Amino acid sequence: MVLKKGNTSPLIDRPLLNVQQVREDFPVLAREVNGQPLVYLDNAASAQKPRQVVERLSRYYALEHANIHRGVHFLSQEATSAYEAARATVAKFINAAEPRECIFTRGTTEALNLVASSWGGANLQAGDEVLITQMEHHANIVPWQLLEQSHGIKLVVAPIDERGQLIVEEWEKLLSPRTKLVAFCHASNALGTINPAKALIKKAHERGIPVLLDGAQSSAHFKIDVQELDCDWFALSGHKLFGPTGIGVLYGKADLLNAMPPYQGGGDMIEKVSFSGTTFRHIPERFEAGTPHIAGAIGLAAAMDYIESIGHKPIEAQERDLLHYATERMREIEGLKIYGEAENKVAVISFDIPGIHPNDIGTMLDADGIAVRTGHHCTMPLWERFGLTGTTRASFAFYNTRGEIDSFVESLTKIKRMFLGA
Ligand code: PMP
């Protein structure tokens, strides 16, 4: 998604998407909040769910539920088939070579912790370095800090520039023989920046360093192809992808995952248990101890099917248009500063209006039925870089409209007048 400054003719790229028709799939978008039509601009925190996902979950719970994998009866086998079919849908969605490379987790956070705990715990030693970036979500910082405490590793942080882009030359200089892992977000939740993942992965691989990609923000916005990216692991969250909460995916290359020790012990992940010793299954079961979120996996697959039915190209075109239009309109508000002006970004706009606290902006927008996020967005070190404690963030999905952006800008203008006059 390329946002070129000065290109004032976003209509050139007009979407192939019938937005009004798509909006009918999302019942919540017809709600009123505080007497106003809901304008939902908090999609980077969590996206809304289409009927197709809600109905699939409802059908599963109403008619198809049983525990999976261990039952000989009909319902158990039906649920097992649906759960494993969901894994195949995920594999197709991200173009994994095989479904077993897709491990169901609670979300991106658990996926990143799984790699840190299992792979990191087994492969990292005192003095080894993990290279991340300044724009990481806490979920891609704290697991490595835990390894600093437990294993004496060192977390190395690559800087970003004023526009919120990774300074690739500086990042490259930080790759050293001590670097044992590279981890970074595919797209930043706070700035919208899309990192040049493929090129960074290639540079890391040239030095024999594996790469973990945090796809929490990229997977809802554009086509993911893990084989083309050649990442070693990729993490995503279902709820940001119009799917259920409590479900996510860790993709990993099969050999790498099979060489990793289990993350949690329990049912389903074992081959044979004895008090004299226990053996473990291969992937994917190896990393799915206990009864998994069966409905979540099935609902996530329904969400992925839904996205595919709309198509990545129309989604990208619509979001590009929204990003461009919102950026231009917000620039009309004097004093408003946008943080994150990368050339290549997803439809996320973080901003500050000096003199008005983000919480006040968020609360006043809410009074007009407009949902945005305020605060640090789980990227505290990033805001330290900009000398802020946080921002207000509007984040868009393909079901948002230019009309909603007009309401948002009108409300912002009113808030600014109320707080600062003029
Ligand atoms: N990484 C990024 C870039 C994110 O935006 C988020 C969610 N805000 C996470 C990781 C964590 O995702 P979850 O809370 O779904 O586990």
Boltz pocket constraint, residues with backbone or C-beta under 6 A from the ligand:
constraints:
  - pocket:
      binder: B
      contacts: [[A, 44], [A, 45], [A, 106], [A, 107], [A, 108], [A, 109], [A, 110], [A, 137], [A, 139], [A, 140], [A, 185], [A, 187], [A, 188], [A, 189], [A, 214], [A, 216], [A, 217], [A, 237], [A, 377], [A, 378]]
      max_distance: 6.0
